């Protein structure tokens, strides 16, 4: 299906796309705004948020709570904030939207479907539709073939352009890419503990001083997502929907740690056909996904960076590998209970959130789904 799609996508190669960001004032929304500055394909046309921010300039709406180290992009600062719920107002002004709203799951699901039914494609950072069987949940280097289910979703929605695509939870985007090149060895059991930065909660140390010198051993909903969502990512397309994979079995613990950005995962894995360490390292170092082969603007090269120094990766030093879009891996070694153990790191608000959604949009644009 993907090869068929690519044959008619060349007409999109040189066009520019008008983009809206729903939930533009929150931390992930801010990251979307920053990543879209100077993007070679996408022009930020609309910033939208809650009714309380509507009518303000974007600069005024985020005054005192801009959380990124870079300044507010000048082109975005002067944009007027619209009410994200005003679908009929926003739809004619955009070719597609990114969604990062801070709403209940049910309200988010309704809003995203309203945009899709208004013929506006939605690429979402939210969890509302991750469990919907005809909504692709993609890490573009891992399961780009799931884009094919969009055609079935459109039939259900009765749309010609509109659809919803989502990215997975940030907690799993360090270790799933590391396991993916090893799938033919049959990973059977995975235990993972993630050490997650405070930006994953939309916080900074200034807004959450209680996290200084602290660790919280619970993040609501994260462990369930870390165990369940990889099964959809590794699932198979059949009968117009995505069917979850049955293996591997994953057990996860998720901890909030006093780090500004970057989610680290300590991973333990057993295989049906145990590879050698050299085979694992060769797979990691040689792996590239469809975004790398297509040369998409946000695709990191390499996708996976392997460290030999046993003290790496480190969050402060390595979260920005590949401009925050890469995955850093290290400390591969044998384990006494499992076959192997290793650590992996990804930037949670870039690869794990806004950047992953931007890369998904680039893939869908190139493949013709946004035309």
Beta strands, then each sheet from edge to edge (+ up, - down):
strand 1: 17-22
strand 2: 42-49
strand 3: 81-83
strand 4: 96-99
strand 5: 121-124
strand 6: 164-166
strand 7: 187-196
strand 8: 215-216
strand 9: 236-238
strand 10: 241-243
strand 11: 249-257
strand 12: 263-271
strand 13: 304-306
strand 14: 327-334
strand 15: 340-346
sheet 1: 3+ 2+ 1+ 4+ 5+ 6+
sheet 2: 8+ 11- 7- 12+ 15- 14+ 13+
sheet 3: 9+ 10-
end
